[in-house]
Amino acid sequence: SNVYLAEHRLLKRPVALKVLKPQASSDEWIARFEREVQSTSLLRHPNTITIYEYGRGPNGLFYYAMEYLEGLSLADLVERYGPVPPARTAYILRQACASLWEAHSCGLVHRDIKPQNIMLCEISGERDVVKVLDFGLVKQVSGVATRDLTGAMRILGTPLYMSPERIRNPADADARADIYALGAVGFHLLTGRRLFETETEHDLTYHVLHEEPRLASDCSPFAVPAELDALIGRCLEKDPAARPQSIAAVAGALDALLVHAPWTRRQIDAWWEKNWVAADSPERRFSTTRY
């Protein structure tokens, strides 16, 4: 799919317009794209991207319009500015938990949590606001049965952030797969490094399935609190039963950390004022259109 910066003709507000590429318009891809829109539209939490509308354009291409965000992905954050301090990491992860908490409570598993799919934004003067994006691999695990495209789409997703059970049998992954992925995101934020350093995807898959990951504290330039180190380690357990069993449990552990080591408004404002000029950011360089 392609994403464009657009202006809503009636609302007169900027939106991000996601359009399915013509060459990807097979039945399977259209079904996946529609499910992404329908699933995300159910979610209302402020840490989840907001969908305004969806449909088909005059050319027959499927699209949806979502809120336009000023900010950068966590992948860009680490690439440009290096590892993230523990308090800020906990602050970011806690907001991602809030988005996933709502999704999981609706019986939805994201299945593609990774740094590229989590944005750090400035919204109406509020900074360090997390938005979880791209529910394109979402799976409904309760309620009314929906068509599961996992078999046809099993190559989608990022192996580096896939839990072992997702690799073994993607159809069986539940909410604990998102908890694993969030732990891998936390490791990357704290260290600026990949969870497993391998040269091939085959080797990466083997490591995810069989090798114990390093502790974040062994690779981070910061003094990582033991509680945060242990929490990320628990999230990255191979056995889903050994992980925190709910995103609420992860959120509670992060809340306890933030009480003792908060990421303060002063720190937030100081970082953004030093590092961010929205008008010059690469994220502004979309193609533009109206719909």
C-alpha positions as CSV (number, residue, x, y, z in Angstrom):
1,S,0.0,0.0,0.0
2,N,1.0,3.7,-0.4
3,V,0.4,6.4,2.1
4,Y,-0.2,10.0,1.1
5,L,-0.7,13.3,2.9
6,A,-4.2,14.5,1.9
7,E,-6.8,17.0,2.9
8,H,-10.3,15.9,3.8
9,R,-12.6,17.9,1.4
10,L,-15.4,18.3,4.0
11,L,-13.5,18.3,7.3
12,K,-10.7,20.6,6.0
13,R,-8.1,18.8,8.0
14,P,-4.9,16.9,7.0
15,V,-5.2,13.2,6.9
16,A,-2.9,10.3,6.0
17,L,-4.5,8.4,3.1
18,K,-3.5,4.7,2.7
19,V,-4.2,3.3,-0.7
20,L,-3.9,-0.3,-1.8
21,K,-1.6,-0.7,-4.7
22,P,-3.2,-1.9,-7.9
23,Q,-0.8,-4.8,-8.2
24,A,-1.7,-5.9,-4.7
25,S,-5.4,-6.0,-5.3
26,S,-5.9,-9.7,-5.1
27,D,-8.8,-11.1,-3.1
28,E,-6.5,-12.0,-0.3
29,W,-4.9,-8.6,-0.1
30,I,-8.2,-6.8,-0.3
31,A,-9.6,-9.0,2.5
32,R,-6.6,-8.2,4.6
33,F,-6.8,-4.5,3.9
34,E,-10.5,-4.3,4.7
35,R,-9.9,-6.3,7.9
36,E,-7.2,-3.8,9.0
37,V,-9.7,-0.9,8.5
38,Q,-12.6,-2.6,10.2
39,S,-10.6,-3.8,13.2
40,T,-8.9,-0.5,13.8
41,S,-12.2,1.3,13.4
42,L,-13.4,-0.6,16.5
43,L,-10.7,0.9,18.6
44,R,-11.1,4.3,20.3
45,H,-8.1,4.6,22.6
46,P,-6.1,7.8,22.1
47,N,-2.9,5.8,21.8
48,T,-4.3,4.0,18.7
49,I,-4.4,5.6,15.3
50,T,-7.8,7.0,14.5
51,I,-9.6,5.9,11.3
52,Y,-11.9,8.6,9.8
53,E,-13.4,6.7,6.8
54,Y,-12.7,4.1,4.2
55,G,-14.0,3.0,0.8
56,R,-13.1,2.9,-2.9
57,G,-12.0,5.9,-5.0
58,P,-13.2,6.8,-8.5
59,N,-10.5,4.5,-9.9
60,G,-11.8,1.6,-7.8
61,L,-8.8,1.5,-5.5
62,F,-9.5,0.7,-1.9
63,Y,-8.4,3.4,0.6
64,Y,-8.8,4.6,4.1
65,A,-8.2,8.0,5.7
66,M,-6.6,8.2,9.2
67,E,-5.4,11.0,11.4
68,Y,-2.2,12.6,10.2
69,L,0.5,12.5,12.9
70,E,3.5,14.8,13.6
71,G,6.3,12.7,14.9
72,L,8.6,9.8,14.2
73,S,8.5,6.1,14.5
74,L,10.4,4.3,17.3
75,A,12.7,2.9,14.6
76,D,13.6,6.4,13.5
77,L,13.9,7.6,17.1
78,V,16.6,5.0,17.8
79,E,18.3,5.3,14.4
80,R,18.6,9.1,14.6
81,Y,19.1,9.7,18.4
82,G,20.5,6.4,19.7
83,P,19.3,4.3,22.7
84,V,16.5,5.6,24.8
85,P,16.9,6.2,28.6
86,P,15.1,3.7,30.8
87,A,12.5,6.1,32.2
88,R,11.5,7.2,28.7
89,T,11.4,3.6,27.5
90,A,9.0,2.7,30.3
91,Y,6.9,5.8,29.5
92,I,6.7,4.8,25.8
93,L,6.0,1.1,26.5
94,R,3.3,2.0,29.0
95,Q,1.4,4.0,26.4
96,A,1.7,1.1,23.9
97,C,0.3,-1.2,26.6
98,A,-2.8,1.1,26.8
99,S,-3.5,0.7,23.1
100,L,-3.0,-3.0,23.2
101,W,-5.1,-3.3,26.4
102,E,-8.1,-2.1,24.5
103,A,-7.4,-4.2,21.5
104,H,-7.0,-7.4,23.6
105,S,-10.1,-6.6,25.5
106,C,-12.0,-6.6,22.2
107,G,-10.4,-10.0,21.3
108,L,-8.0,-8.5,18.8
109,V,-4.3,-9.4,18.6
110,H,-2.1,-7.0,16.7
111,R,0.6,-9.5,15.6
112,D,2.9,-6.9,14.0
113,I,4.2,-4.9,17.0
114,K,7.6,-3.5,16.0
115,P,9.4,-0.1,16.2
116,Q,8.2,0.9,12.7
117,N,4.6,0.5,13.8
118,I,4.7,2.7,16.9
119,M,5.0,6.4,16.5
120,L,6.1,9.0,19.0
121,C,4.1,12.2,18.4
122,E,3.4,15.8,19.3
123,I,-0.4,16.3,19.3
124,S,-1.9,19.7,20.1
125,G,1.1,20.6,22.2
126,E,1.2,17.3,24.0
127,R,4.6,15.6,23.4
128,D,5.8,12.0,23.6
129,V,2.4,10.7,22.8
130,V,2.5,7.1,21.5
131,K,0.3,6.0,18.6
132,V,0.1,2.3,17.6
133,L,-0.3,1.9,13.9
134,D,-0.9,-0.8,11.2
135,F,-3.3,-3.4,12.6
136,G,-2.9,-5.1,9.2
137,L,-2.1,-8.6,10.7
138,V,-4.7,-8.3,13.4
139,K,-6.4,-11.5,14.4
140,Q,-9.8,-11.9,16.1
141,V,-9.4,-14.5,18.8
142,S,-12.9,-14.2,20.4
143,G,-16.4,-13.2,19.5
144,V,-17.8,-13.6,16.0
145,A,-15.5,-15.7,13.8
146,T,-13.7,-13.9,11.0
147,R,-11.9,-15.1,8.0
148,D,-8.3,-15.9,9.1
149,L,-5.8,-15.0,6.4
150,T,-2.8,-16.3,8.3
151,G,-2.2,-19.3,6.1
152,A,-2.0,-17.3,2.9
153,M,-0.2,-14.4,4.6
154,R,2.2,-16.3,6.8
155,I,5.3,-14.5,5.4
156,L,4.1,-11.1,6.5
157,G,5.5,-9.6,9.7
158,T,8.9,-9.1,11.0
159,P,10.7,-12.2,12.3
160,L,12.9,-10.1,14.7
161,Y,9.7,-9.2,16.7
162,M,7.8,-12.5,16.2
163,S,7.3,-14.7,19.2
164,P,8.4,-18.4,18.8
165,E,4.8,-19.6,18.6
166,R,4.0,-17.2,15.8
167,I,6.8,-18.7,13.8
168,R,5.9,-22.3,14.6
169,N,2.1,-21.9,14.0
170,P,0.9,-18.4,13.2
171,A,-2.7,-19.3,13.6
172,D,-2.2,-20.2,17.3
173,A,-0.7,-16.9,18.4
174,D,-2.7,-15.1,21.1
175,A,-2.3,-11.8,23.0
176,R,0.9,-13.1,24.6
177,A,2.6,-12.8,21.2
178,D,2.1,-9.0,21.4
179,I,3.6,-9.1,24.8
180,Y,6.7,-10.8,23.4
181,A,6.9,-8.3,20.6
182,L,6.6,-5.4,23.0
183,G,9.5,-6.8,25.0
184,A,11.6,-6.9,21.9
185,V,10.7,-3.3,21.2
186,G,11.8,-2.4,24.7
187,F,15.1,-4.2,24.2
188,H,15.7,-2.2,21.0
189,L,14.9,1.1,22.7
190,L,17.2,0.5,25.6
191,T,20.1,-0.8,23.6
192,G,19.8,0.5,20.0
193,R,20.5,-3.0,18.9
194,R,18.7,-6.0,17.4
195,L,17.5,-8.6,19.9
196,F,19.4,-11.2,17.9
197,E,22.4,-10.3,15.7
198,T,22.3,-12.6,12.7
199,E,23.2,-12.4,9.0
200,T,20.4,-14.4,7.5
201,E,16.6,-14.7,8.2
202,H,17.1,-18.4,8.6
203,D,19.6,-17.9,11.4
204,L,17.3,-15.3,12.9
205,T,14.4,-17.7,12.9
206,Y,16.6,-20.3,14.7
207,H,17.7,-17.8,17.3
208,V,14.1,-16.7,18.0
209,L,13.1,-20.4,18.4
210,H,16.0,-21.7,20.4
211,E,18.5,-19.1,21.7
212,E,18.1,-17.1,24.9
213,P,18.2,-13.4,24.3
214,R,20.7,-11.2,26.0
215,L,19.6,-9.0,28.9
216,A,19.0,-5.4,27.9
217,S,21.3,-4.3,30.8
218,D,24.2,-6.2,29.1
219,C,23.9,-4.1,25.9
220,S,22.6,-0.7,27.0
221,P,24.7,2.4,27.6
222,F,22.3,3.2,30.5
223,A,22.0,1.8,34.0
224,V,18.8,-0.2,33.4
225,P,16.8,-0.7,36.6
226,A,16.7,-4.4,37.6
227,E,12.9,-4.4,37.5
228,L,12.7,-3.1,33.9
229,D,15.5,-5.5,32.9
230,A,13.5,-8.4,34.4
231,L,10.2,-7.3,32.9
232,I,11.6,-7.3,29.4
233,G,13.3,-10.6,30.1
234,R,9.9,-12.1,31.1
235,C,8.2,-10.7,28.1
236,L,10.8,-12.4,25.9
237,E,10.4,-15.9,27.4
238,K,10.1,-18.6,24.7
239,D,7.2,-20.3,26.5
240,P,4.1,-18.0,26.4
241,A,3.1,-19.4,29.9
242,A,6.2,-17.9,31.4
243,R,5.5,-14.4,30.2
244,P,3.2,-11.9,31.8
245,Q,-0.2,-13.3,31.0
246,S,-1.9,-10.0,30.1
247,I,-0.9,-6.7,28.8
248,A,-2.5,-5.3,32.0
249,A,0.2,-7.1,34.0
250,V,2.9,-5.5,31.9
251,A,1.2,-2.1,32.3
252,G,1.1,-2.5,36.1
253,A,4.8,-3.3,36.3
254,L,5.6,-0.3,34.2
255,D,3.5,1.9,36.4
256,A,5.4,0.8,39.4
257,L,8.7,1.6,37.6
258,L,7.5,5.1,36.6
259,V,6.6,5.9,40.2
260,H,10.2,5.6,41.2
261,A,11.8,6.8,38.0
262,P,9.4,9.1,36.1
263,W,9.9,10.5,32.7
264,T,9.0,14.1,33.5
265,R,7.3,16.9,31.5
266,R,10.5,18.9,31.8
267,Q,12.5,16.1,30.3
268,I,9.9,15.6,27.5
269,D,9.9,19.3,26.6
270,A,13.6,19.6,26.7
271,W,14.1,16.7,24.3
272,W,11.5,17.9,21.8
273,E,12.8,21.5,21.8
274,K,16.3,20.4,21.2
275,N,15.6,17.7,18.6
276,W,12.4,18.2,16.7
277,V,11.4,20.7,14.0
278,A,8.2,19.3,12.6
279,A,8.1,21.4,9.4
280,D,11.5,20.1,8.4
281,S,11.0,16.4,9.3
282,P,11.2,13.8,6.6
283,E,7.7,12.5,7.8
284,R,6.3,15.7,6.2
285,R,7.5,14.7,2.7
286,F,4.4,12.8,1.5
287,S,2.9,12.9,-1.9
288,T,-0.2,15.0,-1.7
289,T,-3.7,14.5,-3.0
290,R,-7.3,15.3,-2.2
291,Y,-10.3,13.0,-1.9
